[in-house]
Amino acid sequence: MSYQIEKFLTEFLNKKNMTLTEFSKKMEVTHVYVSNIKNGKKTASKKFVENLIRKFPECAKKEEELIAMLEKDKKIEKLKKLEKQRRETIGKSEELDRISRLNKRERVQLDEVMNSAAYFFNDNSISDEDKKRLHDSLQELFFDAKMKNKRK
């Protein structure tokens, strides 16, 4: 699912033969913000659309269309967030299920593994996403090791 403003912005910049930097300067927003909108990482804000119409009068003809695009984009963004939450919830329930099947000794071992990596999780320079990946990887390695050990 891509955002409609993203498509509009790409076409608009091509028609105007403008770079992101030129556009962001004229819009008085950061290059990163415009880049995130153009690449579909963020949705545009209503303020951004209003500013676009103000800075580029030719967009005033498409004001209603732009507002409609923005509303659809916000719905898409909400759906993406809900899907992400759903996936995280499913992942957590599977994780909890696997953990609940551990015996006491195995739970202690898992806690020791996770506690040994605790200093990594306290580092603010590391993104939450990377911390989550490490957490998931450590647990996966733990369970893989358990399965291999049981096969012996």
C-alpha positions as YAML, in Angstrom:
chain: A
units: angstrom
residues:
- id: 1
  name: MET
  ca: [0.00, 0.00, 0.00]
- id: 2
  name: SER
  ca: [1.56, 3.25, -1.05]
- id: 3
  name: TYR
  ca: [0.41, 6.71, -0.22]
- id: 4
  name: GLN
  ca: [-1.34, 8.87, -2.80]
- id: 5
  name: ILE
  ca: [0.43, 12.07, -1.76]
- id: 6
  name: GLU
  ca: [3.69, 10.20, -2.36]
- id: 7
  name: LYS
  ca: [2.68, 9.58, -5.98]
- id: 8
  name: PHE
  ca: [1.42, 13.13, -6.41]
- id: 9
  name: LEU
  ca: [4.64, 14.59, -5.02]
- id: 10
  name: THR
  ca: [6.81, 12.47, -7.31]
- id: 11
  name: GLU
  ca: [4.81, 13.53, -10.37]
- id: 12
  name: PHE
  ca: [4.73, 17.16, -9.23]
- id: 13
  name: LEU
  ca: [8.50, 17.33, -8.76]
- id: 14
  name: ASN
  ca: [9.03, 15.75, -12.17]
- id: 15
  name: LYS
  ca: [6.68, 18.24, -13.85]
- id: 16
  name: LYS
  ca: [8.32, 21.17, -12.08]
- id: 17
  name: ASN
  ca: [11.77, 19.69, -12.73]
- id: 18
  name: MET
  ca: [12.64, 20.36, -9.08]
- id: 19
  name: THR
  ca: [14.94, 18.50, -6.77]
- id: 20
  name: LEU
  ca: [13.88, 17.54, -3.27]
- id: 21
  name: THR
  ca: [16.26, 20.11, -1.88]
- id: 22
  name: GLU
  ca: [14.81, 22.93, -3.98]
- id: 23
  name: PHE
  ca: [11.29, 21.86, -3.13]
- id: 24
  name: SER
  ca: [11.97, 21.55, 0.60]
- id: 25
  name: LYS
  ca: [13.58, 25.01, 0.67]
- id: 26
  name: LYS
  ca: [10.59, 26.56, -1.06]
- id: 27
  name: MET
  ca: [8.21, 24.70, 1.26]
- id: 28
  name: GLU
  ca: [10.34, 25.69, 4.27]
- id: 29
  name: VAL
  ca: [10.50, 22.12, 5.58]
- id: 30
  name: THR
  ca: [13.42, 19.78, 6.01]
- id: 31
  name: HIS
  ca: [14.76, 17.74, 3.14]
- id: 32
  name: VAL
  ca: [14.37, 14.62, 5.28]
- id: 33
  name: TYR
  ca: [10.67, 15.27, 5.84]
- id: 34
  name: VAL
  ca: [9.99, 15.67, 2.12]
- id: 35
  name: SER
  ca: [12.13, 12.63, 1.35]
- id: 36
  name: ASN
  ca: [10.17, 10.55, 3.86]
- id: 37
  name: ILE
  ca: [6.90, 11.61, 2.26]
- id: 38
  name: LYS
  ca: [8.20, 10.97, -1.24]
- id: 39
  name: ASN
  ca: [9.52, 7.54, -0.28]
- id: 40
  name: GLY
  ca: [6.35, 6.55, 1.56]
- id: 41
  name: LYS
  ca: [7.92, 6.41, 4.99]
- id: 42
  name: LYS
  ca: [5.58, 9.09, 6.32]
- id: 43
  name: THR
  ca: [2.30, 10.59, 5.32]
- id: 44
  name: ALA
  ca: [2.06, 14.27, 4.67]
- id: 45
  name: SER
  ca: [0.40, 16.44, 7.25]
- id: 46
  name: LYS
  ca: [-2.55, 18.69, 6.56]
- id: 47
  name: LYS
  ca: [-0.24, 21.63, 7.23]
- id: 48
  name: PHE
  ca: [2.12, 20.33, 4.53]
- id: 49
  name: VAL
  ca: [-0.73, 20.16, 1.99]
- id: 50
  name: GLU
  ca: [-1.94, 23.63, 2.94]
- id: 51
  name: ASN
  ca: [1.61, 24.94, 2.59]
- id: 52
  name: LEU
  ca: [1.92, 23.23, -0.80]
- id: 53
  name: ILE
  ca: [-1.20, 25.00, -2.02]
- id: 54
  name: ARG
  ca: [0.03, 28.33, -0.67]
- id: 55
  name: LYS
  ca: [3.55, 28.03, -2.12]
- id: 56
  name: PHE
  ca: [2.45, 26.58, -5.45]
- id: 57
  name: PRO
  ca: [-0.75, 28.30, -6.62]
- id: 58
  name: GLU
  ca: [-1.21, 25.76, -9.42]
- id: 59
  name: CYS
  ca: [-1.98, 23.19, -6.72]
- id: 60
  name: ALA
  ca: [-4.97, 25.22, -5.54]
- id: 61
  name: LYS
  ca: [-6.97, 23.71, -8.41]
- id: 62
  name: LYS
  ca: [-6.37, 20.31, -6.86]
- id: 63
  name: GLU
  ca: [-7.01, 21.31, -3.25]
- id: 64
  name: GLU
  ca: [-10.03, 19.06, -2.78]
- id: 65
  name: GLU
  ca: [-8.24, 16.19, -4.48]
- id: 66
  name: LEU
  ca: [-5.17, 16.70, -2.29]
- id: 67
  name: ILE
  ca: [-7.27, 16.77, 0.88]
- id: 68
  name: ALA
  ca: [-9.03, 13.57, -0.24]
- id: 69
  name: MET
  ca: [-5.63, 11.96, -0.92]
- id: 70
  name: LEU
  ca: [-4.44, 13.01, 2.51]
- id: 71
  name: GLU
  ca: [-7.50, 11.47, 4.18]
- id: 72
  name: LYS
  ca: [-6.97, 8.20, 2.30]
- id: 73
  name: ASP
  ca: [-3.30, 8.24, 3.21]
- id: 74
  name: LYS
  ca: [-4.15, 8.68, 6.88]
- id: 75
  name: LYS
  ca: [-6.46, 5.66, 6.66]
- id: 76
  name: ILE
  ca: [-3.70, 3.63, 4.99]
- id: 77
  name: GLU
  ca: [-1.26, 4.72, 7.68]
- id: 78
  name: LYS
  ca: [-3.72, 3.64, 10.37]
- id: 79
  name: LEU
  ca: [-4.17, 0.25, 8.68]
- id: 80
  name: LYS
  ca: [-0.40, -0.21, 8.52]
- id: 81
  name: LYS
  ca: [-0.09, 0.57, 12.22]
- id: 82
  name: LEU
  ca: [-2.89, -1.85, 13.08]
- id: 83
  name: GLU
  ca: [-1.28, -4.57, 10.98]
- id: 84
  name: LYS
  ca: [2.06, -3.98, 12.69]
- id: 85
  name: GLN
  ca: [0.39, -4.20, 16.10]
- id: 86
  name: ARG
  ca: [-1.39, -7.39, 15.05]
- id: 87
  name: ARG
  ca: [1.88, -8.96, 13.95]
- id: 88
  name: GLU
  ca: [3.57, -7.94, 17.17]
- id: 89
  name: THR
  ca: [0.70, -9.37, 19.20]
- id: 90
  name: ILE
  ca: [0.86, -12.67, 17.32]
- id: 91
  name: GLY
  ca: [4.61, -12.75, 17.79]
- id: 92
  name: LYS
  ca: [4.27, -12.09, 21.51]
- id: 93
  name: SER
  ca: [1.65, -14.78, 21.98]
- id: 94
  name: GLU
  ca: [3.83, -17.32, 20.14]
- id: 95
  name: GLU
  ca: [6.81, -16.23, 22.20]
- id: 96
  name: LEU
  ca: [4.83, -16.54, 25.43]
- id: 97
  name: ASP
  ca: [3.59, -19.95, 24.36]
- id: 98
  name: ARG
  ca: [7.15, -21.17, 23.78]
- id: 99
  name: ILE
  ca: [8.31, -19.72, 27.07]
- id: 100
  name: SER
  ca: [5.38, -21.24, 28.96]
- id: 101
  name: ARG
  ca: [6.45, -24.70, 27.74]
- id: 102
  name: LEU
  ca: [9.89, -24.35, 29.34]
- id: 103
  name: ASN
  ca: [10.59, -26.14, 32.58]
- id: 104
  name: LYS
  ca: [11.97, -24.24, 35.56]
- id: 105
  name: ARG
  ca: [15.62, -24.96, 34.72]
- id: 106
  name: GLU
  ca: [15.14, -23.83, 31.12]
- id: 107
  name: ARG
  ca: [13.41, -20.63, 32.23]
- id: 108
  name: VAL
  ca: [16.35, -19.83, 34.49]
- id: 109
  name: GLN
  ca: [18.71, -20.45, 31.57]
- id: 110
  name: LEU
  ca: [16.66, -18.18, 29.30]
- id: 111
  name: ASP
  ca: [16.66, -15.46, 31.96]
- id: 112
  name: GLU
  ca: [20.44, -15.76, 32.29]
- id: 113
  name: VAL
  ca: [20.91, -15.41, 28.53]
- id: 114
  name: MET
  ca: [18.64, -12.37, 28.37]
- id: 115
  name: ASN
  ca: [20.17, -10.77, 31.46]
- id: 116
  name: SER
  ca: [23.66, -11.19, 30.04]
- id: 117
  name: ALA
  ca: [22.59, -8.97, 27.13]
- id: 118
  name: ALA
  ca: [20.91, -6.40, 29.38]
- id: 119
  name: TYR
  ca: [23.67, -3.81, 29.04]
- id: 120
  name: PHE
  ca: [22.99, -3.71, 25.31]
- id: 121
  name: PHE
  ca: [19.34, -2.86, 25.93]
- id: 122
  name: ASN
  ca: [20.27, 0.09, 28.14]
- id: 123
  name: ASP
  ca: [22.31, 1.76, 25.39]
- id: 124
  name: ASN
  ca: [20.31, 4.76, 24.15]
- id: 125
  name: SER
  ca: [22.35, 5.04, 20.97]
- id: 126
  name: ILE
  ca: [20.85, 1.78, 19.73]
- id: 127
  name: SER
  ca: [17.42, 1.97, 18.16]
- id: 128
  name: ASP
  ca: [14.45, 0.17, 19.68]
- id: 129
  name: GLU
  ca: [14.07, -1.74, 16.45]
- id: 130
  name: ASP
  ca: [17.64, -3.08, 16.72]
- id: 131
  name: LYS
  ca: [17.06, -3.96, 20.36]
- id: 132
  name: LYS
  ca: [13.93, -5.88, 19.41]
- id: 133
  name: ARG
  ca: [15.82, -7.73, 16.68]
- id: 134
  name: LEU
  ca: [18.57, -8.68, 19.13]
- id: 135
  name: HIS
  ca: [16.02, -9.78, 21.72]
- id: 136
  name: ASP
  ca: [14.20, -11.93, 19.17]
- id: 137
  name: SER
  ca: [17.46, -13.35, 17.82]
- id: 138
  name: LEU
  ca: [18.72, -14.26, 21.28]
- id: 139
  name: GLN
  ca: [15.49, -16.03, 22.09]
- id: 140
  name: GLU
  ca: [15.52, -17.83, 18.75]
- id: 141
  name: LEU
  ca: [19.10, -18.97, 19.33]
- id: 142
  name: PHE
  ca: [18.18, -20.15, 22.81]
- id: 143
  name: PHE
  ca: [15.27, -22.22, 21.51]
- id: 144
  name: ASP
  ca: [17.33, -23.59, 18.61]
- id: 145
  name: ALA
  ca: [20.01, -24.68, 21.05]
- id: 146
  name: LYS
  ca: [17.37, -26.33, 23.23]
- id: 147
  name: MET
  ca: [15.95, -28.24, 20.26]
- id: 148
  name: LYS
  ca: [19.40, -29.40, 19.15]
- id: 149
  name: ASN
  ca: [20.22, -30.46, 22.70]
- id: 150
  name: LYS
  ca: [17.00, -32.49, 22.93]
- id: 151
  name: ARG
  ca: [17.83, -34.30, 19.68]
- id: 152
  name: LYS
  ca: [21.12, -35.62, 21.12]
...
